[in-house]
Amino acid sequence: MRDDRGNSKILIIGILSIVVGIIALAFILKNVIFSDDSKDPSSMLTEVQGSEGSTNGKKDSGITDEMQKALDSEAFYEGITIDGVDISGKSKDEVKALFAPNEADAETEKMSVSFKLDDETTVELNGDDVQFNDNLDEIIDEAYSLGRSTDKAGVDGLKERYSETEELLKNPKDFKREKSVDIDSLSEAVHKALDKYSKEPVNAEVTGFDTETLTFIITESEAGLKVNVDKVVDDLKKAFETGDFSKEITVETEVVEPEVSKEFLDGYLCKVSSTTSTTTSSTNRNTNIDLVCKKIDGLVLQPGESFDFNTFIGQRTAEAGFKEAGGIYDGKLIQELGGGICQANAMIYHSVTKADLQVDTRTCHTWPSDYVPTGTDATVSWGGPEFKFTNSSDYPIALHAYYGNQKVTVEVYGRPLPDGQTIKLVGEVTSNVASEKVEYVADSSLEVGKTVTERSAHNAIKAVSYKVYYDAEGNEIKREQYFSSSYPMINKKVRVGTLAEDGVTVFKLDKSTGEVTPPEGYVAPTPTPDPDDSGTDEPEPTKKPKKNKKDKTKTGETESESGTGNDDDESGSNTVIINGQEVDLDNLPTQTPPPVPAG
């Protein structure tokens, strides 16, 4: 009996285990069926009802036809309002259309904002320039999600959704729109209203230089005004957030003083450097120098501006008032319009260097000038060498140039050098090679034996210059290598006459020695005697010999001269009358060709 009972218990347990397994499998299959998130809750409900039977399924799940109809609606559920306005039963598009007239527009219509700058100036803000934003789109999406936001699947999810809709009927949900000002449009509107009252300070400016008083012509400075627009925007934003659209704001302003005043410039700018040299006695040359001085006198250069001598002075022409004077061209001194102006240019070069300004272009002469140390000259020529410098200081500069009593001076006015320093331009010769060669050039316009020196000799010289800085006590504190100069060797050049005495034949020139030789077969012409030339500076007249009456013959022949005459007689004379003059044929003068010169 005990064994039978035991077996029965085991059998019952086995059957129960099978039943539990089947129930568990069915539960798992059910969850799998309802776990498809891609299916709409209403469709899931339909699937459940189809598998369990339409009537029994509703009873078993607790979902009625009325509930199913409510959950299937695409409209807002009952109990949802926005700013107290009932939107139940409406679609999203209908709700958006309901609130289409933006209430923010009404706020701008009643906006009254003004800015008080001072007791006399009040500015109105144009409300049409300010835009407002609200969260209507966000709260429409949030309201629509009520009854649709569950994460649960299947019947449980449907039940939860329906439960939310029932809760809305008991406790309606009202969403509040939040309006906010658009900061970008507000800032732009405030700037539009107030920016014109902001004013940048105006610094005093140098507009010229008075060459009589030797002072700069300076404009007055003006203070500026800074309007704190950012604070105004921030104050308005806070006011609008609290619903205050009618407000007067006192604007904060700040006076901005200029960085440079006229008083400062008057006391700061001064004479920085000066250079003087002695000119020659040439009137034309001094006229040219004086003309350059008058052209540049009072010239003002602002910081960063440059001076180009050739461009500023212009072409040297007679119409411009320039005279012909000595100028170096092709290694020789020639007469040219504007000759001598390099001396005035050299004074500019020295003075701007001493003022510690930037020299951009400088060229030395063909040979050193005698009015400045070797290596510190500066030549200019129209279409040739140039001189340029830049005002590299932070303040305007002016040139004061003048000529008088064979003295030319150029001064620079501007900011002083620091700590009372001064600068000198010093030249140093590093190489000097003498010229020993003479260049001989044949000149068929000159007669043999004549020479003309066309060009003098000049040594080959190399030099270097230095900017030497001195402190206020005159002690050297710094030495900077500056421009280098290379003066080429120039040989003496001599033109040698090669035209023969006959005026046609040209002799040959030995360029190495300067000697000339006649061509082969050349015979010097015999000179034709001058009948007026008796060979003496003051020839005495020849007296006609006296006839001896005693020796006269009776045959009528010419009387013969015999014996001795008196002191005036010329014994043995053989004379003829030529062109009314008596000529002694026995004493004609003889001539020999001149010797050929050696050079």
Summary of the structure (lengths in Angstrom):
residues: 599
radius of gyration: 60.6
end to end distance: 170.1
largest distance: 236.4
contacts: 1643
relative contact order: 0.07
helix: 30%
strand: 29%
